[in-house]
Amino acid sequence: MDKPLQGQTILVTGASGGIGAAIVERLAWEGARPIIHYGRDASSAEALLARIGGNGMLAQADLSTPDGPFALWRKALGTAGRIHGLVNNAGIRTDISVEASPEDWKAAWQREFQVNVFAAADLCKEAVRHFTAEGGGRIVNMASRAGQRGYAADAMPYGASKAALVNLTKSIARSFGAEGVTAIAIAPGWVRTDMAEDFIATHGKQAAVADIPIGKMASPAEVAELVAFVLRPSQASLNGATLDVNGGSYIR
């Protein structure tokens, strides 16, 4: 079996379920040793580690706190010694109306940006410093179609935060590519996760796929396969790219 990621240690945030868990499984299948980050769901993280045969590590951290990302990096690096890749997958979506109180509105935006942008930026900072000192590395930031085309009225913080993540990726790619640090953003549309299933249960499948020309959502495994591909050492020229995974529902 081809193992293009053999010997690579890769930190994946928000990895205990959904897309993150699929990424971990794919990375392990391609020979990498994943560092599985989780916030609160230790049992799911432990089960995931067991599914990949124990060939990985667990790292708990609360990315919603200012020191959480730095604590995660210290823990991961202290355990692994050398990290070759970072996948910023952790993210939240907050529904907040423009009719909300100023206090609730501001809190929603701050919470969303802390997890979706600030935590990712902090981890990118530490990764860039480590990668430039150790001969290179790769960053994959999980953005969203929402950051490309805008988002629903009650979820504007999510779309804005994902747009910021795309720009962060571009800045890293332009600034540190010469030092062996490459960065890629992946922007999925609907992915068949628990959030999608909840939407389908409420609104029906047709409402979810109505604007997707291929008529179906992406699977977590489909996204995970792309993440693993762009992490391959042979794909350095993808540096700075934003790869859309949305079935044609948004085309640039």
Buried (B, 14 or more C-beta within 10 A) or exposed (E): EEEBBEEBBBBBBBBBBBBBBBBBBBBBBBBBBBBBBBBEBEEBBBEBBEEBEEEBBBBBBBBBEEEBBBBBBBBBBEEBEEBBBBBBBBBBBBEBEEEBEEEEBEBBBEBBBBBBBBBBBBBBBBBBEBBBEEEBBBBBBBBBBBBBBEBEEBBBBBBBBBBBBBBBBBBBBEEBBEBBBBBBBBBBBBBBBEEBEEBBEEEEBEEBBEEBEEEEBBBBBBBBBBBBBBBBEEBEEBBBBBBBBBBEBBEE
